[in-house]
Amino acid sequence: MLIKKKKRGAFFLLSSILLACLIILGLFLFLSDNISEKSFPVYEEIYSVSSDFNDKIGEVDKLIYESLFEVGVDEKDIFFLDVIPMHEKGYEWDYAELLIKLPNRDNAIGLENIIDNKLSRLKPSVKYDKEESSNIEIVCSIYTLGLFTHKIKLIYKEQGKIVRKDLPKIAIIIDDIGYDHELAVSFLDLDLPLSFSVLPWAPHSIEIADKASKKGSELLLHLPMEPKNYPDLDPGPGAILTDMEEDEIRKIIREDIKQVPGLRGVNHHMGSYFTERRDKMKIVLKELKKHNLFYVDSRTTNLTVAYDLAKEMGVPAAKKSVFLDNDLSLKAIKFQMERLLGIARYSGTAVGIGHPHRETLKVVQDYLYQLKTDFRVVPVSELVE
């Protein structure tokens, strides 16, 4: 009888230990899966840290748009000539050049006065200059903390008229795919031909790429490249660095390509240092050409050579017009979307890059009707040269 009780006690003890192990294992798997779902890679290095300088630029942007709405400028008469990532004196920002079409000189003078008055609130941090050119336009230059941040051209003659037979084309790339499966699927479910740039070696890269391919969505490899402040800022697994030899760079690119089945092209993750190196970018573009892949320059530095070098080498290429979500406030993302639309209105095409954030998803959803009505959203491959 005593032996039976001992056996029964040993059985219960072993069962309890086994059950505890299963609970611990289940908890570990749950937590690890949850971490892999929610732990996003480090964001593109441009504006990864907020600053008083960028906050001041945000105030300038807000006051400019307040001025345009105050005088009732139609959004179809607002164009962005260019948005250029700038680095100077330890600051990083987007230099923005706007063109505003107005009926006559009086309207232009009136709008210029309103902009001047509103920006005067930001003195002495913001300096404002203006000049009138050949009875065609008034040009307003804005300096924030001594750095040239905005140029506004107020056109009031018909020479500024822009006529297009076809709707402007816009491509939107969603970067950093491979971590948050749920958000990736939400973007895939949008009724838009978005392009998806997938990080190699991320927990869900292959799974999401497979779903995107089945839906007919265009796939890119989001190739990690060395940023300027490496190694403090790590581009992650599968990254190529400037101190690597050609054979190693080519090998890593080939391995990264295998991680994204069905890809059509490549754009870079981070890369503000690597894309300034002509010798290193030449190696990358040679390899992409060998695989018949196009290249999109994410323009994380104003000194990038990637786009121009790709054209020289005969690699089909495009370049980013704006990042949509450097600042994750809904107001800031909407402003960036307006910039994207303004560039497309002026030049006929524009490329926006966003990331799998709920805020970005919300803004794209809010703009669905306008994107489908006034523009033609296309896969980025349709905009490569």
VEXDREN-2710 file (C-alpha; in Angstrom, 1 decimal):
% VEXDREN-2710
k/r/px/py/pz
1/MET/0.0/0.0/0.0
2/LEU/2.8/2.4/0.9
3/ILE/4.6/1.6/-2.4
4/LYS/1.4/2.4/-4.4
5/LYS/1.1/5.8/-2.5
6/LYS/4.7/6.5/-3.3
7/LYS/4.2/5.7/-7.0
8/ARG/1.1/7.8/-7.1
9/GLY/3.0/10.7/-5.4
10/ALA/5.9/10.4/-7.9
11/PHE/3.4/10.3/-10.8
12/PHE/1.7/13.5/-9.6
13/LEU/5.1/15.2/-9.0
14/LEU/6.2/14.4/-12.5
15/SER/2.9/15.5/-14.0
16/SER/3.1/18.8/-12.1
17/ILE/6.7/19.4/-13.3
18/LEU/5.7/18.5/-16.9
19/LEU/2.6/20.9/-16.7
20/ALA/4.8/23.7/-15.3
21/CYS/7.3/23.2/-18.2
22/LEU/4.5/23.3/-20.7
23/ILE/3.1/26.5/-19.2
24/ILE/6.6/28.1/-19.2
25/LEU/7.2/27.0/-22.8
26/GLY/3.8/28.3/-23.9
27/LEU/4.4/31.7/-22.1
28/PHE/7.9/31.9/-23.7
29/LEU/6.5/31.2/-27.2
30/PHE/3.7/33.8/-26.7
31/LEU/6.1/36.5/-25.5
32/SER/8.7/35.8/-28.2
33/ASP/6.0/35.9/-30.9
34/ASN/4.5/39.1/-29.4
35/ILE/7.9/40.7/-29.3
36/SER/8.7/39.7/-32.9
37/GLU/5.3/41.1/-34.0
38/LYS/5.7/44.5/-32.2
39/SER/9.4/45.2/-32.1
40/PHE/9.9/47.3/-35.2
41/PRO/13.4/47.8/-36.7
42/VAL/15.0/51.1/-36.0
43/TYR/13.4/53.8/-38.2
44/GLU/15.2/55.5/-41.2
45/GLU/17.8/57.7/-39.7
46/ILE/16.4/60.9/-41.1
47/TYR/14.5/62.7/-38.3
48/SER/14.7/59.6/-36.1
49/VAL/15.1/62.0/-33.2
50/SER/12.9/65.1/-32.7
51/SER/14.6/68.5/-32.3
52/ASP/13.6/72.1/-31.6
53/PHE/14.8/72.8/-35.2
54/ASN/12.4/70.3/-36.7
55/ASP/9.6/71.5/-34.4
56/LYS/10.2/75.1/-35.6
57/ILE/10.1/73.9/-39.3
58/GLY/6.7/72.3/-38.4
59/GLU/5.5/75.7/-37.2
60/VAL/6.6/77.3/-40.4
61/ASP/4.8/74.6/-42.5
62/LYS/1.6/75.1/-40.4
63/LEU/1.6/78.9/-40.9
64/ILE/2.2/78.6/-44.6
65/TYR/-0.8/76.3/-45.0
66/GLU/-2.9/78.5/-42.8
67/SER/-2.1/81.4/-45.1
68/LEU/-3.1/79.4/-48.2
69/PHE/-6.4/78.3/-46.7
70/GLU/-7.1/81.8/-45.4
71/VAL/-7.1/83.3/-49.0
72/GLY/-8.9/80.3/-50.4
73/VAL/-6.2/78.9/-52.7
74/ASP/-7.5/75.8/-54.4
75/GLU/-5.4/72.7/-53.6
76/LYS/-5.1/72.1/-57.4
77/ASP/-3.1/75.3/-57.6
78/ILE/-0.6/74.2/-54.9
79/PHE/2.5/72.4/-56.3
80/PHE/5.7/71.2/-54.7
81/LEU/8.7/71.6/-57.1
82/ASP/10.9/69.5/-54.9
83/VAL/11.5/68.2/-51.4
84/ILE/15.2/67.6/-50.7
85/PRO/16.7/65.9/-47.5
86/MET/19.3/68.2/-46.1
87/HIS/22.1/67.8/-43.5
88/GLU/24.0/70.8/-42.2
89/LYS/25.4/72.0/-38.9
90/GLY/24.2/68.9/-37.1
91/TYR/20.6/69.4/-38.3
92/GLU/18.5/67.3/-40.7
93/TRP/15.5/68.5/-42.5
94/ASP/13.5/68.5/-45.8
95/TYR/14.1/71.6/-47.9
96/ALA/10.8/72.3/-49.5
97/GLU/10.1/74.4/-52.7
98/LEU/6.5/75.3/-53.4
99/LEU/4.8/76.9/-56.4
100/ILE/1.4/78.6/-55.9
101/LYS/-0.7/79.7/-58.8
102/LEU/-2.7/82.9/-58.3
103/PRO/-5.1/84.8/-60.6
104/ASN/-3.2/88.1/-60.6
105/ARG/-0.5/90.3/-59.0
106/ASP/-2.9/91.7/-56.4
107/ASN/-3.7/88.2/-55.1
108/ALA/0.0/87.4/-55.0
109/ILE/0.8/90.5/-53.0
110/GLY/-2.1/89.8/-50.6
111/LEU/-1.0/86.3/-50.0
112/GLU/2.7/87.3/-49.6
113/ASN/1.7/89.9/-46.9
114/ILE/-0.3/87.3/-45.0
115/ILE/2.6/84.8/-45.0
116/ASP/5.0/87.6/-43.9
117/ASN/2.7/88.6/-41.0
118/LYS/2.2/85.1/-39.8
119/LEU/5.9/84.2/-39.9
120/SER/6.8/87.4/-38.1
121/ARG/5.5/85.6/-35.0
122/LEU/8.5/83.3/-35.1
123/LYS/11.2/86.0/-35.2
124/PRO/14.1/85.9/-34.6
125/SER/14.3/82.1/-35.1
126/VAL/12.8/82.5/-38.6
127/LYS/14.0/85.0/-41.2
128/TYR/11.9/85.9/-44.3
129/ASP/13.0/87.5/-47.5
130/LYS/11.1/88.3/-50.7
131/GLU/11.7/89.5/-54.2
132/GLU/9.5/90.1/-57.3
133/SER/10.8/88.8/-60.6
134/SER/9.9/90.2/-64.1
135/ASN/6.2/90.8/-63.2
136/ILE/5.7/87.0/-63.3
137/GLU/6.2/85.9/-59.7
138/ILE/7.0/86.8/-56.1
139/VAL/9.7/84.6/-54.6
140/CYS/9.7/84.1/-50.8
141/SER/12.8/82.6/-49.1
142/ILE/12.5/81.3/-45.5
143/TYR/15.5/80.6/-43.2
144/THR/15.0/78.7/-40.0
145/LEU/17.7/79.1/-37.4
146/GLY/19.9/80.5/-40.2
147/LEU/19.4/77.5/-42.5
148/PHE/17.5/77.7/-45.9
149/THR/14.4/75.6/-45.3
150/HIS/11.6/76.8/-47.7
151/LYS/11.2/78.6/-51.0
152/ILE/7.7/79.7/-52.1
153/LYS/7.0/81.0/-55.7
154/LEU/3.8/82.9/-56.1
155/ILE/3.1/82.8/-59.8
156/TYR/0.5/85.3/-61.1
157/LYS/1.0/85.0/-64.9
158/GLU/-0.3/82.4/-67.3
159/GLN/3.3/81.3/-68.0
160/GLY/2.9/79.3/-64.8
161/LYS/-0.1/77.4/-66.2
162/ILE/0.3/73.6/-66.0
163/VAL/-1.9/71.5/-68.3
164/ARG/-2.0/67.7/-68.2
165/LYS/-3.9/65.3/-70.4
166/ASP/-3.6/62.4/-67.9
167/LEU/-4.0/62.1/-64.2
168/PRO/-0.7/62.5/-62.2
169/LYS/0.8/59.2/-61.2
170/ILE/1.7/58.4/-57.6
171/ALA/3.6/55.3/-56.2
172/ILE/3.5/54.6/-52.5
173/ILE/6.1/52.2/-51.0
174/ILE/5.5/50.7/-47.5
175/ASP/9.0/50.0/-46.1
176/ASP/10.1/47.9/-43.1
177/ILE/7.8/45.0/-43.9
178/GLY/8.5/41.8/-42.0
179/TYR/7.8/42.5/-38.3
180/ASP/4.2/43.4/-37.7
181/HIS/2.1/40.8/-39.6
182/GLU/-1.3/42.3/-38.7
183/LEU/-0.4/45.8/-40.0
184/ALA/1.2/44.4/-43.1
185/VAL/-2.1/42.6/-44.0
186/SER/-4.1/45.8/-43.3
187/PHE/-2.0/47.6/-45.9
188/LEU/-2.4/44.7/-48.3
189/ASP/-6.1/44.9/-47.9
190/LEU/-6.3/48.5/-49.0
191/ASP/-7.8/48.9/-52.5
192/LEU/-4.6/50.5/-53.9
193/PRO/-1.7/49.0/-55.9
194/LEU/0.9/49.7/-53.2
195/SER/4.5/48.5/-53.3
196/PHE/5.9/46.6/-50.3
197/SER/9.6/46.7/-49.4
198/VAL/10.5/43.7/-47.2
199/LEU/13.4/43.5/-44.8
200/PRO/15.5/40.4/-45.1
201/TRP/15.7/38.0/-42.2
202/ALA/12.7/39.6/-40.3
203/PRO/10.4/37.1/-38.5
204/HIS/7.6/37.3/-41.0
205/SER/9.3/38.4/-44.2
206/ILE/8.8/35.3/-46.2
207/GLU/5.2/34.8/-45.0
208/ILE/4.1/38.4/-45.8
209/ALA/6.0/38.3/-49.1
210/ASP/4.0/35.2/-50.1
211/LYS/0.7/36.8/-49.2
212/ALA/1.6/40.0/-51.1
213/SER/2.6/37.9/-54.2
214/LYS/-0.8/36.1/-54.1
215/LYS/-2.6/39.4/-54.0
216/GLY/-0.6/40.7/-56.9
217/SER/1.2/43.4/-54.9
218/GLU/4.6/44.5/-56.0
219/LEU/7.6/43.5/-53.8
220/LEU/10.9/45.1/-53.2
221/LEU/13.9/44.1/-51.1
222/HIS/14.5/46.7/-48.3
223/LEU/18.3/46.3/-48.4
224/PRO/19.9/47.4/-45.1
225/MET/22.9/49.7/-45.8
226/GLU/25.3/51.5/-43.5
227/PRO/24.1/54.9/-42.0
228/LYS/26.4/57.7/-41.1
229/ASN/26.4/57.1/-37.4
230/TYR/27.0/53.3/-37.6
231/PRO/27.6/51.3/-35.3
232/ASP/25.5/53.4/-32.9
233/LEU/22.7/53.0/-35.3
234/ASP/22.5/49.4/-36.6
235/PRO/20.8/48.7/-39.9
236/GLY/20.1/45.2/-38.8
237/PRO/20.7/41.7/-40.3
238/GLY/21.7/41.4/-43.9
239/ALA/23.3/44.8/-44.0
240/ILE/26.1/45.9/-46.3
241/LEU/28.9/48.1/-45.0
242/THR/31.4/50.3/-46.7
243/ASP/34.4/48.4/-45.2
244/MET/33.3/45.2/-46.9
245/GLU/35.0/43.9/-50.0
246/GLU/33.2/43.5/-53.3
247/ASP/32.8/39.7/-53.0
248/GLU/31.2/40.0/-49.5
249/ILE/28.8/42.8/-50.6
250/ARG/27.7/40.7/-53.6
251/LYS/27.3/37.6/-51.5
252/ILE/25.1/39.4/-48.9
253/ILE/22.9/40.9/-51.6
254/ARG/22.3/37.5/-53.1
255/GLU/21.4/36.0/-49.7
256/ASP/19.1/38.9/-49.0
257/ILE/17.4/38.6/-52.3
258/LYS/16.5/34.9/-51.5
259/GLN/14.6/36.1/-48.4
260/VAL/12.0/38.0/-50.5
261/PRO/10.6/35.6/-53.1
262/GLY/9.0/37.3/-56.1
263/LEU/10.7/40.7/-55.7
264/ARG/10.9/43.1/-58.6
265/GLY/13.2/45.8/-57.2
266/VAL/15.3/47.1/-54.3
267/ASN/15.4/50.2/-52.2
268/HIS/17.6/50.8/-49.2
269/HIS/17.0/50.8/-45.5
270/MET/19.0/53.6/-43.8
271/GLY/22.1/53.9/-46.0
272/SER/22.9/57.6/-45.6
273/TYR/26.6/56.9/-45.6
274/PHE/26.7/53.9/-48.0
275/THR/24.7/55.7/-50.8
276/GLU/27.2/58.6/-50.8
277/ARG/30.0/56.2/-51.8
278/ARG/30.1/55.9/-55.6
279/ASP/32.6/53.0/-55.5
280/LYS/30.4/50.9/-53.2
281/MET/27.1/51.8/-54.9
282/LYS/28.6/50.7/-58.2
283/ILE/29.0/47.2/-56.8
284/VAL/25.4/47.1/-55.6
285/LEU/24.0/48.3/-58.9
286/LYS/26.1/45.8/-60.8
287/GLU/24.6/43.0/-58.8
288/LEU/21.0/44.3/-59.1
289/LYS/21.5/44.6/-62.9
290/LYS/22.6/41.0/-63.0
291/HIS/19.3/40.0/-61.3
292/ASN/17.2/42.3/-63.6
293/LEU/16.0/44.4/-60.6
294/PHE/15.2/48.1/-60.6
295/TYR/16.4/50.4/-57.8
296/VAL/14.6/53.1/-55.8
297/ASP/16.8/55.7/-54.1
298/SER/15.2/56.3/-50.7
299/ARG/17.2/59.5/-50.5
300/THR/18.2/59.4/-46.9
301/THR/21.0/61.9/-47.6
302/ASN/21.1/64.9/-50.0
303/LEU/24.6/63.7/-51.1
304/THR/23.3/60.4/-52.4
305/VAL/24.8/59.2/-55.8
306/ALA/22.5/56.2/-56.1
307/TYR/19.9/57.5/-58.5
308/ASP/22.2/59.2/-60.9
309/LEU/24.7/56.3/-60.9
310/ALA/21.9/53.8/-61.6
311/LYS/20.9/55.9/-64.7
312/GLU/24.5/56.0/-65.8
313/MET/24.8/52.2/-65.5
314/GLY/21.5/51.4/-67.3
315/VAL/19.7/50.2/-64.1
316/PRO/16.0/51.2/-64.1
317/ALA/15.7/53.6/-61.2
318/ALA/13.3/56.0/-59.4
319/LYS/13.8/58.2/-56.3
320/LYS/11.8/59.0/-53.3
321/SER/9.9/62.3/-53.3
322/VAL/8.9/62.4/-49.6
323/PHE/8.8/60.2/-46.5
324/LEU/5.2/60.2/-45.3
325/ASP/5.7/59.5/-41.6
326/ASN/8.9/60.8/-40.2
327/ASP/6.6/62.4/-37.6
328/LEU/3.8/60.0/-36.5
329/SER/1.2/62.7/-35.6
330/LEU/-1.8/62.5/-38.0
331/LYS/-1.5/66.2/-38.8
332/ALA/2.2/65.8/-39.8
333/ILE/1.5/62.7/-42.0
334/LYS/-1.4/64.5/-43.7
335/PHE/0.9/67.4/-44.4
336/GLN/3.5/65.0/-46.0
337/MET/0.7/63.5/-48.1
338/GLU/-0.2/67.0/-49.3
339/ARG/3.4/67.4/-50.3
340/LEU/3.3/64.2/-52.2
341/LEU/0.2/65.2/-54.1
342/GLY/1.7/68.6/-54.8
343/ILE/4.8/67.1/-56.3
344/ALA/2.7/64.8/-58.5
345/ARG/0.5/67.8/-59.7
346/TYR/3.6/69.7/-60.8
347/SER/5.9/67.0/-62.3
348/GLY/3.3/64.4/-63.2
349/THR/4.7/61.7/-61.0
350/ALA/5.8/61.3/-57.3
351/VAL/7.0/58.5/-55.0
352/GLY/6.1/58.4/-51.4
353/ILE/7.6/56.1/-48.8
354/GLY/5.7/55.2/-45.6
355/HIS/6.0/52.5/-42.9
356/PRO/3.7/50.0/-41.3
357/HIS/2.3/52.3/-38.6
358/ARG/-1.4/52.6/-37.7
359/GLU/-1.2/56.4/-38.1
360/THR/0.1/56.0/-41.7
361/LEU/-2.6/53.4/-42.5
362/LYS/-5.3/55.9/-41.2
363/VAL/-4.1/58.7/-43.3
364/VAL/-3.9/56.6/-46.5
365/GLN/-7.4/55.4/-45.8
366/ASP/-8.5/59.0/-45.4
367/TYR/-7.0/59.9/-48.7
368/LEU/-8.4/56.9/-50.6
369/TYR/-11.1/58.8/-52.5
370/GLN/-8.8/61.6/-53.5
371/LEU/-6.0/59.3/-54.6
372/LYS/-8.4/57.3/-56.8
373/THR/-10.2/60.4/-58.2
374/ASP/-7.6/63.0/-58.8
375/PHE/-4.5/60.8/-59.2
376/ARG/-3.5/57.3/-60.5
377/VAL/-1.8/55.2/-57.9
378/VAL/0.6/52.8/-59.6
379/PRO/3.2/50.2/-58.5
380/VAL/6.6/52.0/-58.3
381/SER/7.9/49.9/-61.2
382/GLU/5.8/52.0/-63.5
383/LEU/7.7/55.1/-62.5
384/VAL/11.3/53.8/-62.9
385/GLU/13.3/55.3/-65.7
END
